[in-house]
Amino acid sequence: MDIARWESAFKAGASPDRWPYGLDRTASSPFVQNLSTRPTTPSSPTRLARTLISRRAPKNVDSITTVTWDEWSAVQVLAENPSADVVSGVIWATDHPDSARRRVQQAVARRILPRARALWTLSRPQVNAVANLLGRNSPPISFVRFGIDSSFFSYTAYPEKPLILSLGGDRDRDTATLFGALSSVLRTRPDAQAIVQTRSDLPPPTGVQVVPHLSHVELRDLYRRASVVLVATRENLHVSGMTVSLEAMSTGRPVVMTTTPGIDDYIKDGVTGLLAPVGNVTALAEATVQLLEHIDRAKRMGEMARSHVEQRHTSQLLAESIAGLVQARNTAS
């Protein structure tokens, strides 16, 4: 990512955190010195497989730790320099390999990621899945709670007009179930407005407004206008939708979301939001209507959601957790 451009937007108040994911905040740790960024150009997993699958990795000897957000950045760093000392997140590698491309990616991950010093996941159940994928040569793997910039996504008073908001377009979003739930909700509450940001080409139900890509400021403004934030996902292990849910909760909005492994570390069912089974249109619709029709409950949930984010899910806490992994590496060395 273009860090200089991101920093410029941050200084102008147009983006959260000085660096993406607040990784600049790791500089507050005494174990992180001379913090800097490096450009990356993602390599084709197929090309990596051809050129690297037979290469042996020497023991890590670098004195500088490279932190990468996801496994494919880690693979690139370790492919270019097998002696690099890498601490990395893992997000997609445990997905079911339902295509030739993903099978190659998984094979590359299985071969290269054991060279990392330490790995983390943002989903507690994913820790064992990554360990099983990498086998007996797996480096230590930790669960790290994701966090967002709670100052940028600040708390705001609950709105008077009912608005259902849904955001996100990653490959695990379940747009068909989302649209089915919204159609049902709007039949019950025709006075409500519904706005969806999605890249899906499915036709939206009557009354649902689909918007293109949103800036961070536009996104924040929509959270502030929303009564409920609704997220529907397919079954997945990396908690698809965690960013949207935490940003919404940070502004004081309850979330209605699909139950997938690991989601209970982010949303407390009945406390900060409501959870529904995967693919269950009726359950998602009923949960959304409940919050629209019981405003006092929705307000309380939003307040609890904000408190939950402040206590456990800020980007500062995320950075401290990652810095702790670097610290553990230095201590072990």
N, C-alpha and C positions, 0 to 999 in steps of 0.2 A: 504494500500500500504506500501511497505517497504521503509520508509522515509530515513533510514540510507543509503540504497543502492542508492536511488535517489540523496541524498546529495553528495555521493561519485562520482556519474556520473557528477553532476553539477560542482564539484570542478575540475574534469578532462576536463571540457568543452564539455561534451558529452550529456548534457540535459539542457533544459531551466529552469530557476527559481530554487532556492535552495530547495523549496518544490513544490509539484504539485500545479498547478494553482496559484503559487506565494503567497500562504496563509501565508508563513513566513513573508511577508511584512506587515501584520497587526500589527506586533510588533512595527512599527513606530508610532502607535497611542498611546497617553497617557492613553487611556482607556483599552489598552490591556497590561497586565502584566504577567510575568512568563509563557510565551507562551511555550506550550509543545504539543506533539502528544500522541495519545493513539491508540493501535492496535484494530482492529475490525475484527470479523469473521461473515460475513453476515448470518443471520438466515433465515430459510425457511419461506416465508410469510404464508404458510399453517400451519406450526407449531405455528407461532405467533398467527394466528387466533384462533387456538384451545386453546392455553394457556392464551391468554391475552384479548380476546374479551369481557370478562365479568368483567375485573379488572377496578376498579375506580381509577382515577388519583388524587392524592392529589395536593394541590396548590404548585407551584414551590417554593422551599425554598433554593436551592443550591446557594452558593455565587459565584461559578465558572461557567462561561458560556462555554458550549461545542458548537463549531461550526462544523457542518457537511456539506459536499459538496452536498449530495443528500438525498432524503427522506428516502431511505432504511437504510442508516447509522443512520439517525435521529430516525427511528422507533426502531432500535436495541438499541440505547442508552436509549430511553424513555421506552422501554420494560424492560430493565435491572434495570432502576432506574426512576420510574414515577415522582420523584421530581426533576429530572435533569433540568437544565436551558439550553434550546437548541435553537440555531439560525441556521437555515438550508436552503439550497437550495432545490427546488423541480423541477424535470426534467420529470420523466416518469409517474407520478401518474394520469395525465390528459389524457393519451392515451386511445383510445377506448378499453374497455376490451373485446377483441375478443377471449378469451380462458378462461377456468376455472381458470387457474393459475393467469391470470391478474385480473379476477373478485375478487379473494381472495386478491390479492395485493391491489386493490383499496379499498376494504372493510376495510382492516387493516389500510391503510393510512387515511381513513375517520375517523376511530376510534382513532388512536394514535396521528396523527399530530396536532390536536387541543391542545395537551399538550405543544407544542413548544411555546417559548416566541415570536418568530418572524420567518417569512419565506421569502424567496426571490425566484424569477424566473429570468432566463436570457432572457426571451421573454416577451415583454410588454403585448401582448394579453393573455398570460397565467395567469396573475395576477387574472383576473376575473374568469377564469376557475378553478383555485385552490380554490378561495373563494367560488364558487358555489359547488365545490366538498365537501368542509369541512363544509359548512353551517353556521348557526348563531354562532357557537362556534369557528369559525376560528380565529387564531391569526392574527395580522397585516401582510400583504403581500406586498412586495416591488418589483419593477423592478430594477434589477442590470445589468449593461452592462458587458458582458464578456470581458476579456482582456488576452493578451498573452505577452510573454517576447520579447519585440521589440528589445532588445540588442542582444539576441541570433539569432532571425530571422531578421538580419540586412538588410538594403537596399543594393541592388547590381544593377549594370548597366544592362540594357535590353539586352537580348542575340541576337546574329545575326541569329542563326539557329532556325527555327520554331519547337517548342515542346509544345504539349498539355499534361497537367498533370491532373490526377484526383486521389483523395485519399479518403479513408474512407470506413468503412464497417459496420456502425451501421444499425439497423434494418429498418431505414427509407430511406436508400439509394435506388435509383431506377436504378439498374444496367442495366435493359433491355432498358430503355430510354437512358441512358448514352451510351451504346454500339451502339444503333441506330443512335444517333447523331454523334458519332465518325466515324461510317461507312460512313455517308454522308459527313462529313468534309474531310475525307481522299480521297474520290472520287474527291472532288473539289481541294484539296491541297495534292496531292500524295507525295510532297516533305516534308511534315510535319511528325514529329515523334509523336507517342502517347504512353504514359506510364500510366498504371492504377494500383493502389494498391487496391485490393479488396479481400474479402473472398468468393465472389460469385462463384458458379460452372458453371455459364453460359459461353458458349464458346465465346471468344472475336472475334471481326471482324478481318479480314485480315489486318495486319499492326499495330495492337494494341499489345503492350507488357504488360503482366500482371506480376507484381512483388509481392513477399510475404511481410510479415511484414518488416517495415523499422525502423532503429534506428533514433533518432532525428537528428543526423548529416547527415545521408543519406537523410532524408526527407528535411532538409535545403538545401542540395546540389541540389536536384531535383527542389526545388522552384527556386533556382538561375538560373537553366538552362531553366526553363519554359518560354514560351511566354504568355500562357494563362492557368489559372487553371479553370477546368470545373467541376461543382458539380451538380448532378441530384438527387433530393430527391422526395419521395412521400409526399403527404399532411401530415403535422405534425404541432404541436403547439409549439415545443420547439426549433425551428430553427436548425434542423439537418444540419451539415456542417459548423456551425459558426467557429469552431476551424480552420479547413482547410482554410476557406475564410480569416480569420484574419491573419493567418501565411503567406499566400500567399501575401496578401496586404502589410504586414509589410516588405516583401522583395522587394516590388515595382512591384507586378504583378497584372494585372487586373483579375477579377473573372467573369466568366459566371456561373450563378446559377439559380436554380428554385425559383420562387416566392412562398413563404409560409408566413403565418402570423408571423410578427415580424422581417422579414429579412430586412426591410427598416431601422432598427436601426443599421444594420451592413454594408450593401452595398447600396450605393447611385446609383440608376439606371442611367446610362449615365454619371456618374461622376467618380466613383471608380470601376465600373464594369457594366455588363449588366444582366438583369433579364428576365426570360422567364417563361411561364405558366407551371404548373405541367404536366408532361407526354407529352409535346409538343416537339417531336424529331426535327421537322423542325425549330422551333424557337431557340432551343439551338444550332443547327448546324449553322444556319445563323448568330447568334451572335458571335460564335466562329470564323467563317470565316471572319466576319467583322474586328475583331481585328487582325487576322493573315495578312490580306491584307492592313490594314491601321496602319502601325507600329507606326507612329508618334502619332496617337490617343491612341494606346495601351500604349505607353510610358507615355503620359500625364496622362492617367488613373492610371497607376502604381504609378506615383509620387503623385497624389492626394490620392491614396489609402494608401500610406505610411504616408502621413500627417494626414489622418483621423485616422489611428491606433494610432499614437503618441499623438493625441489630446484627443481621447476618449476611446481607447481600449487597454491600457497597463495593465499588471498584477498589477502594482503599483496602478493604478486607481481602479481596481477591489478590491484589498485589502482594499483600503481606504473606498470604499462603504460598504464592509462587516464590517469593523471596526466601521463605522458609525451606523450600526444596533446594534452592541454591545454597543456603546455609548448611543444610544437611550434607550436601555434596562436599562443601569445603571442610566441614568437620570430619567427614569420612576420609578425606584426602590427608 
